[in-house]
């Protein structure tokens, strides 16, 4: 349990000893530092409960608080707001505990088993800028949840089973009609057949075939027929599909590796299809499947709906499986294999209707128990300076590779040639570019759209990833230079800025709790900038290594170490690597 949580629990006991029963002390950082570092705002709610004047209740609580040696400057403001300040000696003591074990500054929130569905890359299609937020936010939430005690499995959940793959294989058939995959007479081993297709070819074929299907009705029907063959494991077509998935998956993994994103599960929509017969049986027994022009649908409307809610398409009229149905089969698969307490879906907010349909259908059929939390973690779009989704200069959809390269070229200009050897400049610039992209992604609340400006977010100054990296590297360099100095604890907090840093560090558990409850990383991103800026102010005001007062120098080095450990912990939560130099 964190120090701040223990403090809250002690305050509950103090309020109880004053004669008032309370479960939450409403203890928070003060927005009036001139009155105190923290506020206790429970007097008003207690006044209603006990029928007393809130200032009278506040006075009773203050009388008890004054007996505790950890607090000074205890006062009452307004109708009953209690302000308190922590003694410098106690602040120093708490930092020394954190220095020994930074996990003493982390609250374990839950041990729930969670499947976190993020990534969502489509096989054979180039990852574009829209995949960045799902990867970044999903990975960071997974890391945050693990830090706070959750048991989390991240699933890439590849889009590998829908109609677009049918169009891709159709186009390959038209370009390479003599491939054995399309011959009913071929009886050999398809794994030995050489496929003259690279991932780059697939990325060109995918949009071409999709566009052609919209214009050519015959092409559309042929693609639907091949989709049916894939989903029914027809020899040749199914084998080609498996090879395409493998080619594409290898390239997708490389891009996710660049983003420092990893998955415990590399499942695709197709992996859930072995559960489809069982799924259909469950829905038929629930008697909620309806016939509609040859298709099977589920009516999921509720009386309280104020906007249209279309039915869920369970099986299409041509016998193929819908996207909604593969998600339902995936829920069943996850229930059987992992029995999770929660399933989180990190997706574009524009998919919320889709998941509302899926969740309603799952609940109607009792596919999963009511106590399993199904939650959409929606995010907005990354936009260009024009406020529209980020595109290439010619107006096309920008691939994720192109975006990373764009930021890389900008960060490469800013790498210091005097500190980074020529042979390391490219790898360092790539690391800094990823940090710039990620931090920009985390700054706004996840549900909002934001404008990404390459020059702004690649800058070493301001609220940027490179600024955090540069500052953190400088902290590490300072500590390395002090490796012959014995520094064990903080003896004194000598200035206001040191106390501000101490309080910011102490408040980390509150920030992490807020982040996991909101399923958003913006509070952590802001916290990192605040702590780093406070430290840089302290650093610029003091000559740490040459300070003659040994206790003061030791205190400053320990403070530096705690900030450095906090920064590296949180940057790792955000999936941001820290290079040795930049």
C-alpha positions as CSV (number, residue, x, y, z in Angstrom):
1,X,0.0,0.0,0.0
2,X,1.4,3.4,-0.9
3,X,2.3,6.1,1.6
4,X,-0.4,8.4,0.5
5,X,-3.0,5.6,0.8
6,X,-1.8,4.8,4.3
7,X,-2.1,8.5,5.1
8,X,-5.7,8.5,3.9
9,X,-6.4,5.5,6.1
10,X,-4.8,7.2,9.1
11,X,-6.9,10.3,8.5
12,X,-10.1,8.1,8.5
13,X,-9.1,6.8,11.9
14,X,-8.4,10.4,13.1
15,X,-11.9,11.5,11.9
16,X,-13.4,8.4,13.6
17,X,-11.6,9.3,16.9
18,X,-13.2,12.8,16.6
19,X,-16.6,11.1,16.7
20,X,-17.5,10.8,13.0
21,X,-18.0,7.7,10.9
22,X,-16.6,8.0,7.4
23,X,-15.3,5.6,4.7
24,X,-13.5,8.2,2.5
25,X,-11.8,11.2,3.9
26,X,-12.1,13.3,0.6
27,X,-8.4,13.9,1.0
28,X,-6.8,15.6,-2.0
29,X,-4.0,18.0,-3.1
30,X,-4.9,21.6,-2.3
31,X,-5.6,24.1,-5.0
32,X,-4.6,26.8,-2.5
33,X,-1.0,26.0,-1.5
34,X,-0.9,29.2,0.5
35,X,-3.4,27.6,2.9
36,X,-1.9,24.1,2.9
37,X,-0.5,21.2,0.8
38,X,-3.7,19.1,1.2
39,X,-7.4,19.5,1.8
40,X,-9.8,17.3,3.7
41,X,-13.3,18.1,2.4
42,X,-15.6,15.8,4.3
43,X,-17.1,18.3,6.9
44,X,-19.9,19.3,4.6
45,X,-21.1,15.7,3.8
46,X,-20.8,14.9,7.5
47,X,-22.8,17.9,8.4
48,X,-25.8,16.5,6.5
49,X,-25.3,13.1,8.1
50,X,-25.0,14.4,11.7
51,X,-27.2,17.5,11.5
52,X,-24.4,19.8,12.7
53,X,-22.6,22.9,11.4
54,X,-19.8,21.9,9.1
55,X,-17.3,24.3,10.8
56,X,-18.1,22.7,14.1
57,X,-17.3,19.3,12.7
58,X,-14.2,20.6,11.0
59,X,-13.1,22.0,14.4
60,X,-13.5,18.7,16.1
61,X,-11.4,17.0,13.4
62,X,-8.7,19.7,13.5
63,X,-8.4,19.1,17.3
64,X,-7.6,15.5,16.6
65,X,-5.3,16.2,13.7
66,X,-3.2,18.5,15.8
67,X,-2.2,15.6,18.0
68,X,-0.5,13.9,15.0
69,X,3.2,14.9,14.7
70,X,3.2,14.5,10.9
71,X,1.1,17.6,10.3
72,X,1.6,21.4,10.7
73,X,-0.3,24.5,9.6
74,X,-3.7,22.9,10.2
75,X,-6.5,25.4,9.5
76,X,-10.1,25.7,8.4
77,X,-11.2,27.8,5.4
78,X,-14.6,28.7,4.2
79,X,-17.6,26.6,5.4
80,X,-15.4,23.8,6.7
81,X,-12.5,23.0,4.3
82,X,-9.6,21.6,6.4
83,X,-6.1,22.4,5.2
84,X,-3.0,20.6,6.3
85,X,0.7,20.6,5.5
86,X,3.1,17.7,6.0
87,X,6.2,18.4,8.1
88,X,9.5,18.5,6.2
89,X,10.9,15.7,8.3
90,X,8.0,13.5,7.4
91,X,8.2,14.3,3.7
92,X,11.9,13.4,3.8
93,X,11.1,10.2,5.5
94,X,8.6,9.2,2.9
95,X,11.0,9.9,0.1
96,X,13.6,7.7,1.7
97,X,11.1,4.8,1.8
98,X,10.4,5.3,-1.9
99,X,14.1,5.5,-2.7
100,X,14.6,2.0,-1.2
101,X,11.6,0.6,-3.0
102,X,9.7,2.6,-5.6
103,X,6.8,0.0,-5.4
104,X,6.1,1.5,-2.0
105,X,4.7,4.4,-4.0
106,X,2.3,2.2,-6.0
107,X,-1.2,1.0,-5.0
108,X,-2.3,-2.5,-6.1
109,X,-5.8,-1.9,-7.5
110,X,-7.1,-5.3,-8.6
111,X,-6.0,-8.8,-9.6
112,X,-8.8,-9.3,-12.1
113,X,-8.0,-11.3,-15.2
114,X,-8.3,-9.0,-18.2
115,X,-8.2,-9.6,-22.0
116,X,-7.2,-6.4,-23.7
117,X,-8.1,-6.4,-27.3
118,X,-6.0,-3.8,-29.2
119,X,-4.0,-3.5,-32.4
120,X,-6.7,-4.6,-34.8
121,X,-4.4,-4.7,-37.8
122,X,-6.0,-6.0,-41.0
123,X,-4.0,-8.8,-42.7
124,X,-2.6,-7.9,-46.2
125,X,-3.4,-4.2,-45.6
126,X,-0.8,-1.6,-44.7
127,X,-1.1,-0.3,-41.2
128,X,-2.1,3.4,-41.3
129,X,-2.0,6.2,-38.8
130,X,-5.4,5.1,-37.3
131,X,-3.6,2.0,-36.0
132,X,-1.1,4.1,-34.0
133,X,-3.5,5.1,-31.2
134,X,-4.9,1.6,-30.7
135,X,-1.4,0.2,-30.4
136,X,-0.1,3.0,-28.2
137,X,-3.0,3.4,-25.9
138,X,-3.7,-0.4,-25.6
139,X,0.0,-1.2,-24.9
140,X,0.2,1.5,-22.2
141,X,-3.0,0.5,-20.5
142,X,-1.8,-3.1,-20.5
143,X,1.4,-2.0,-18.8
144,X,-0.4,0.3,-16.4
145,X,-2.9,-2.4,-15.4
146,X,-0.1,-5.0,-14.8
147,X,1.8,-2.4,-12.6
148,X,-1.4,-2.1,-10.6
149,X,-1.9,-5.8,-10.1
150,X,-4.2,-6.9,-12.9
151,X,-3.5,-10.1,-14.8
152,X,-3.6,-8.9,-18.4
153,X,-3.3,-10.6,-21.8
154,X,-3.0,-8.3,-24.8
155,X,-4.5,-9.7,-28.0
156,X,-3.5,-8.3,-31.4
157,X,-6.9,-9.6,-32.7
158,X,-6.0,-9.5,-36.4
159,X,-8.6,-8.8,-39.0
160,X,-8.0,-12.0,-41.1
161,X,-11.3,-13.5,-41.9
162,X,-13.6,-11.0,-43.7
163,X,-14.5,-10.3,-47.3
164,X,-11.4,-8.1,-48.1
165,X,-9.3,-11.2,-48.0
166,X,-11.6,-12.8,-50.5
167,X,-11.0,-9.9,-52.8
168,X,-7.2,-10.1,-52.3
169,X,-7.2,-13.7,-53.3
170,X,-9.5,-13.1,-56.2
171,X,-7.1,-10.4,-57.5
172,X,-4.1,-12.8,-57.1
173,X,-6.1,-15.4,-59.0
174,X,-6.6,-13.0,-61.9
175,X,-3.0,-11.9,-61.9
176,X,-1.5,-15.4,-61.4
177,X,-4.2,-17.8,-62.7
178,X,-1.8,-20.7,-63.2
179,X,-0.8,-20.9,-59.5
180,X,-1.5,-24.4,-58.1
181,X,-3.8,-22.9,-55.4
182,X,-6.5,-22.4,-58.1
183,X,-6.2,-25.9,-59.7
184,X,-8.6,-28.6,-58.7
185,X,-6.2,-31.1,-60.2
186,X,-3.2,-30.2,-58.0
187,X,-2.7,-32.8,-55.2
188,X,0.7,-31.8,-53.9
189,X,1.7,-30.0,-50.7
190,X,0.8,-26.3,-50.9
191,X,3.4,-25.4,-48.3
192,X,6.0,-26.2,-51.0
193,X,4.5,-23.9,-53.6
194,X,6.4,-20.7,-54.1
195,X,4.2,-17.7,-53.9
196,X,5.4,-14.7,-56.1
197,X,3.8,-12.2,-53.6
198,X,5.5,-10.0,-51.1
199,X,4.0,-7.9,-48.3
200,X,4.4,-4.8,-50.5
201,X,2.4,-6.6,-53.2
202,X,-0.3,-7.3,-50.8
203,X,-0.4,-3.7,-49.6
204,X,-0.9,-2.7,-53.3
205,X,-3.5,-5.4,-54.1
206,X,-5.7,-4.8,-51.0
207,X,-6.9,-1.3,-51.9
208,X,-7.0,-2.1,-55.6
209,X,-9.3,-5.1,-55.1
210,X,-11.5,-3.4,-52.6
211,X,-12.0,-0.4,-55.0
212,X,-12.7,-2.7,-57.9
213,X,-15.4,-4.6,-55.9
214,X,-17.3,-1.4,-55.4
215,X,-17.4,-0.7,-59.2
216,X,-17.8,-4.2,-60.7
217,X,-20.7,-6.3,-59.5
218,X,-19.3,-9.5,-61.1
219,X,-16.0,-9.0,-59.2
220,X,-17.9,-8.4,-56.0
221,X,-19.8,-11.7,-56.4
222,X,-16.6,-13.6,-57.2
223,X,-15.0,-12.1,-54.1
224,X,-17.9,-13.2,-52.0
225,X,-17.6,-16.7,-53.3
226,X,-13.9,-16.9,-52.5
227,X,-14.6,-15.6,-49.0
228,X,-17.1,-18.4,-48.6
229,X,-14.5,-20.9,-49.7
230,X,-11.9,-19.5,-47.3
231,X,-14.3,-19.7,-44.4
232,X,-15.3,-23.2,-45.3
233,X,-11.6,-24.3,-45.7
234,X,-11.8,-25.2,-49.4
235,X,-8.5,-26.7,-50.4
236,X,-6.2,-24.3,-52.3
237,X,-8.0,-21.1,-51.4
238,X,-7.7,-21.8,-47.7
239,X,-4.0,-22.7,-48.1
240,X,-3.3,-19.5,-50.0
241,X,-5.1,-17.6,-47.3
242,X,-2.9,-19.1,-44.6
243,X,0.2,-18.1,-46.5
244,X,-1.0,-14.6,-47.0
245,X,-1.7,-14.3,-43.3
246,X,1.8,-15.4,-42.4
247,X,3.5,-13.0,-44.8
248,X,1.4,-10.1,-43.5
249,X,1.7,-11.0,-39.9
250,X,5.5,-11.0,-40.1
251,X,5.5,-7.4,-41.4
252,X,2.9,-6.3,-38.9
253,X,5.1,-7.6,-36.1
254,X,8.1,-5.6,-37.3
255,X,6.1,-2.4,-37.1
256,X,4.7,-3.1,-33.7
257,X,8.3,-3.9,-32.5
258,X,9.3,-0.5,-33.7
259,X,6.5,1.0,-31.6
260,X,7.6,-1.1,-28.6
261,X,4.3,-2.8,-28.6
262,X,3.9,-6.5,-27.9
263,X,1.1,-9.0,-27.5
264,X,0.7,-12.1,-25.4
265,X,-1.8,-13.4,-28.0
266,X,-1.6,-13.1,-31.8
267,X,-5.1,-14.3,-32.4
268,X,-7.1,-13.4,-35.5
269,X,-10.8,-13.5,-36.2
270,X,-10.3,-16.9,-37.8
271,X,-9.1,-18.4,-34.6
272,X,-12.5,-18.1,-33.1
273,X,-14.2,-19.9,-35.9
274,X,-13.8,-23.4,-34.4
275,X,-16.2,-22.1,-31.7
276,X,-18.8,-21.0,-34.2
277,X,-20.9,-24.2,-34.2
278,X,-21.1,-23.9,-30.4
279,X,-21.9,-20.2,-30.7
280,X,-24.7,-20.9,-33.1
281,X,-26.1,-23.6,-30.8
282,X,-26.1,-21.2,-27.9
283,X,-28.0,-18.6,-29.9
284,X,-30.5,-21.1,-31.3
285,X,-31.2,-22.4,-27.8
286,X,-31.8,-18.9,-26.7
287,X,-34.4,-18.6,-29.5
288,X,-33.2,-15.1,-30.5
289,X,-32.1,-15.8,-34.1
290,X,-34.5,-14.5,-36.7
291,X,-34.7,-15.2,-40.5
292,X,-34.4,-12.2,-42.7
293,X,-34.2,-12.6,-46.5
294,X,-32.0,-15.7,-46.2
295,X,-29.8,-14.2,-43.4
296,X,-29.9,-14.8,-39.7
297,X,-30.3,-11.6,-37.5
298,X,-30.8,-10.7,-33.9
299,X,-33.1,-8.0,-32.7
300,X,-31.2,-6.1,-30.0
301,X,-33.4,-3.0,-29.6
302,X,-34.4,-1.9,-26.1
303,X,-37.5,0.0,-25.1
304,X,-35.4,2.8,-23.7
305,X,-33.4,3.4,-26.9
306,X,-33.7,6.9,-28.1
307,X,-31.8,6.4,-31.3
308,X,-32.0,3.7,-34.0
309,X,-30.4,0.4,-33.1
310,X,-30.1,-1.9,-36.1
311,X,-30.3,-5.7,-35.7
312,X,-27.1,-7.7,-35.5
313,X,-26.3,-9.6,-38.7
314,X,-25.4,-13.1,-37.4
315,X,-25.1,-15.0,-40.7
316,X,-25.2,-13.3,-44.1
317,X,-27.6,-14.5,-46.8
318,X,-24.7,-16.1,-48.7
319,X,-23.7,-18.2,-45.7
320,X,-20.6,-16.2,-44.7
321,X,-19.9,-14.9,-41.2
322,X,-20.3,-11.3,-40.2
323,X,-17.7,-9.2,-38.4
324,X,-20.2,-9.0,-35.4
325,X,-20.4,-12.8,-35.3
326,X,-16.6,-13.3,-35.3
327,X,-16.5,-10.9,-32.3
328,X,-19.2,-13.0,-30.5
329,X,-17.3,-16.2,-31.3
330,X,-14.1,-14.5,-29.9
331,X,-16.0,-13.7,-26.6
332,X,-16.9,-17.4,-26.4
333,X,-13.3,-18.5,-27.2
334,X,-12.0,-16.2,-24.5
335,X,-14.5,-17.4,-22.0
336,X,-13.6,-21.0,-22.6
337,X,-9.8,-20.5,-22.8
338,X,-9.1,-17.8,-20.2
339,X,-12.3,-17.2,-18.2
340,X,-11.6,-13.5,-17.8
341,X,-13.2,-11.1,-15.4
342,X,-13.0,-8.3,-17.9
343,X,-12.6,-7.8,-21.6
344,X,-11.4,-4.3,-22.8
345,X,-11.6,-3.2,-26.4
346,X,-9.3,-0.4,-27.4
347,X,-10.8,0.9,-30.6
348,X,-11.7,4.0,-32.5
349,X,-14.8,5.6,-31.0
350,X,-16.5,5.2,-34.4
351,X,-16.8,1.4,-33.6
352,X,-18.8,2.0,-30.5
353,X,-22.1,1.1,-32.2
354,X,-20.7,-2.2,-33.4
355,X,-19.6,-3.2,-30.0
356,X,-22.9,-2.1,-28.4
357,X,-24.6,-4.5,-30.8
358,X,-22.1,-7.3,-29.9
359,X,-22.4,-6.8,-26.2
360,X,-26.2,-6.7,-26.3
361,X,-26.4,-9.9,-28.3
362,X,-23.9,-11.6,-25.9
363,X,-26.0,-10.6,-22.9
364,X,-29.3,-11.7,-24.6
365,X,-27.9,-15.2,-25.2
366,X,-26.2,-15.4,-21.8
367,X,-23.0,-16.0,-23.7
368,X,-21.0,-14.7,-20.8
369,X,-21.9,-14.1,-17.2
370,X,-23.3,-10.7,-16.2
371,X,-20.4,-10.1,-13.8
372,X,-17.9,-10.1,-16.6
373,X,-17.2,-6.5,-17.6
374,X,-17.2,-5.8,-21.4
375,X,-15.9,-2.4,-22.0
376,X,-15.0,-0.2,-25.0
377,X,-12.0,2.1,-24.6
378,X,-12.7,4.5,-27.4
379,X,-10.2,6.9,-28.8
380,X,-10.4,9.9,-31.2
381,X,-8.4,10.5,-34.4
382,X,-5.0,11.9,-35.0
383,X,-5.4,14.9,-37.3
384,X,-3.2,17.1,-39.4
385,X,-2.9,20.9,-39.1
386,X,-6.1,21.2,-41.2
387,X,-8.0,19.4,-38.4
388,X,-8.7,16.4,-40.7
389,X,-7.3,12.8,-40.3
390,X,-3.6,12.8,-40.9
391,X,-2.8,12.2,-44.6
392,X,0.0,12.3,-47.1
393,X,0.8,15.5,-49.1
394,X,-1.2,14.2,-52.0
395,X,-4.2,13.6,-49.8
396,X,-3.9,9.8,-49.5
397,X,-4.1,7.8,-46.3
398,X,-0.7,7.9,-44.6
399,X,0.8,4.5,-43.7
400,X,2.2,4.0,-40.2
401,X,5.6,3.3,-41.7
402,X,5.5,6.7,-43.5
403,X,4.4,8.6,-40.4
404,X,7.2,7.0,-38.3
405,X,9.7,7.9,-41.1
406,X,8.4,11.4,-41.2
407,X,9.0,12.0,-37.5
408,X,12.3,10.1,-37.7
409,X,13.7,12.5,-40.3
410,X,12.7,15.4,-38.0
411,X,14.3,13.9,-34.9
412,X,17.5,13.0,-36.8
413,X,18.1,16.7,-37.3
414,X,18.1,17.2,-33.6
415,X,20.4,14.5,-32.4
416,X,23.6,16.0,-31.0
417,X,26.6,14.8,-33.1
418,X,29.0,15.7,-30.3
419,X,27.4,13.2,-27.9
420,X,26.0,10.5,-30.2
421,X,28.5,8.6,-32.4
422,X,27.7,8.5,-36.1
423,X,27.0,4.8,-36.1
424,X,24.3,5.3,-33.3
425,X,22.6,8.3,-34.7
426,X,19.9,6.5,-36.7
427,X,18.9,4.1,-33.9
428,X,18.8,6.9,-31.4
429,X,16.7,9.1,-33.8
430,X,14.3,6.2,-34.3
431,X,13.9,5.8,-30.5
432,X,13.3,9.6,-30.1
433,X,10.8,9.6,-33.0
434,X,8.8,6.8,-31.4
435,X,8.8,8.8,-28.1
436,X,7.6,11.9,-29.9
437,X,4.7,10.0,-31.5
438,X,3.7,8.2,-28.3
439,X,3.8,11.1,-26.0
440,X,1.8,13.3,-28.4
441,X,-0.7,10.5,-28.5
442,X,-1.1,10.4,-24.7
443,X,-1.3,14.1,-23.9
444,X,-5.0,14.5,-24.8
445,X,-7.8,12.5,-23.2
446,X,-8.0,9.4,-25.3
447,X,-11.6,10.1,-26.5
448,X,-10.7,13.4,-28.1
449,X,-9.2,14.2,-31.5
450,X,-5.9,16.0,-31.6
451,X,-3.6,17.7,-34.1
452,X,-0.2,16.2,-34.6
453,X,2.5,18.7,-35.7
454,X,5.8,17.0,-36.5
455,X,8.0,20.0,-35.7
456,X,6.3,20.8,-32.4
457,X,6.3,17.3,-31.0
458,X,9.8,16.5,-32.1
459,X,11.2,19.5,-30.3
460,X,13.6,19.1,-27.3
461,X,11.8,22.0,-25.5
462,X,8.2,22.1,-24.3
463,X,5.7,19.4,-23.6
464,X,7.2,16.7,-25.8
465,X,8.6,13.1,-25.7
466,X,12.1,14.3,-26.7
467,X,12.1,16.8,-23.8
468,X,11.3,14.0,-21.3
469,X,14.0,11.8,-22.8
470,X,16.6,14.5,-22.8
471,X,15.9,15.4,-19.1
472,X,15.8,11.8,-18.0
473,X,19.1,11.0,-19.7
474,X,20.6,14.1,-18.0
475,X,19.5,12.8,-14.6
476,X,21.1,9.4,-15.3
477,X,24.3,11.2,-16.4
478,X,24.4,13.1,-13.2
479,X,24.0,10.0,-11.1
480,X,26.7,8.2,-13.1
481,X,29.1,11.1,-12.4
482,X,28.3,10.7,-8.7
483,X,29.1,7.0,-8.6
484,X,32.0,7.6,-6.2
485,X,29.8,9.5,-3.8
486,X,28.0,7.7,-1.0
487,X,24.4,8.9,-1.0
488,X,21.9,7.0,1.0
489,X,19.1,9.2,2.2
490,X,17.5,12.7,2.2
491,X,18.5,14.6,5.3
492,X,16.8,17.9,4.5
493,X,14.5,19.5,2.0
494,X,16.2,22.8,1.6
495,X,13.9,24.8,-0.7
496,X,10.3,25.2,-1.9
497,X,11.0,23.5,-5.2
498,X,12.4,20.4,-3.4
499,X,9.2,20.2,-1.4
500,X,7.1,20.6,-4.5
501,X,9.0,17.7,-6.1
502,X,8.5,15.6,-3.0
503,X,4.8,16.3,-3.0
504,X,4.5,15.5,-6.7
505,X,6.3,12.2,-6.1
506,X,4.0,11.4,-3.2
507,X,0.9,12.0,-5.3
508,X,1.9,9.5,-7.9
509,X,-0.6,6.8,-6.7
510,X,-3.5,9.3,-7.0
511,X,-2.5,9.9,-10.7
512,X,-2.2,6.2,-11.4
513,X,-5.6,5.5,-9.9
514,X,-7.2,8.3,-11.9
515,X,-5.5,6.9,-15.1
516,X,-6.7,3.4,-14.6
517,X,-10.2,4.5,-13.7
518,X,-10.5,6.7,-16.8
519,X,-8.6,4.2,-19.0
520,X,-6.6,7.1,-20.3
521,X,-2.9,8.1,-20.2
522,X,-3.3,11.9,-20.3
523,X,-2.9,12.3,-16.5
524,X,0.3,10.3,-16.5
525,X,1.7,12.3,-19.5
526,X,0.9,15.5,-17.7
527,X,2.4,14.2,-14.4
528,X,5.6,13.3,-16.2
529,X,5.9,16.8,-17.7
530,X,5.2,18.4,-14.3
531,X,7.7,16.3,-12.4
532,X,10.4,16.7,-15.0
533,X,9.9,20.5,-15.2
534,X,10.0,20.8,-11.5
535,X,13.2,18.8,-11.4
536,X,14.8,20.8,-14.2
537,X,14.1,24.0,-12.3
538,X,15.7,22.5,-9.2
539,X,18.7,21.3,-11.3
540,X,19.2,24.7,-12.9
541,X,19.2,26.4,-9.5
542,X,21.8,24.2,-7.8
543,X,25.3,22.9,-8.4
544,X,24.6,19.4,-7.1
545,X,27.9,17.6,-7.5
546,X,30.1,20.5,-6.2
547,X,27.9,21.4,-3.2
548,X,30.1,21.6,-0.2
549,X,27.5,20.7,2.4
550,X,27.7,16.9,2.3
551,X,24.2,16.3,3.8
552,X,22.7,18.7,1.3
553,X,24.6,17.2,-1.6
554,X,23.5,13.7,-0.5
555,X,19.9,14.8,-0.2
556,X,20.0,16.3,-3.7
557,X,21.4,13.1,-5.2
558,X,18.8,10.9,-3.6
559,X,16.1,13.3,-4.8
560,X,17.6,13.0,-8.3
561,X,17.6,9.2,-8.1
562,X,13.9,9.1,-7.0
563,X,12.8,11.4,-9.9
564,X,14.9,9.4,-12.3
565,X,13.3,6.1,-11.1
566,X,9.8,7.6,-11.3
567,X,10.4,8.9,-14.8
568,X,11.8,5.6,-16.1
569,X,9.0,3.7,-14.5
570,X,6.3,5.9,-16.1
571,X,8.0,6.1,-19.5
572,X,8.1,2.3,-19.5
573,X,4.4,2.2,-18.7
574,X,3.9,4.4,-21.7
575,X,6.0,2.1,-23.8
576,X,8.7,4.7,-24.3
577,X,12.3,3.6,-24.4
578,X,15.1,5.8,-23.0
579,X,18.3,5.9,-25.1
580,X,21.7,6.2,-23.5
581,X,22.4,9.5,-25.3
582,X,20.7,11.9,-27.7
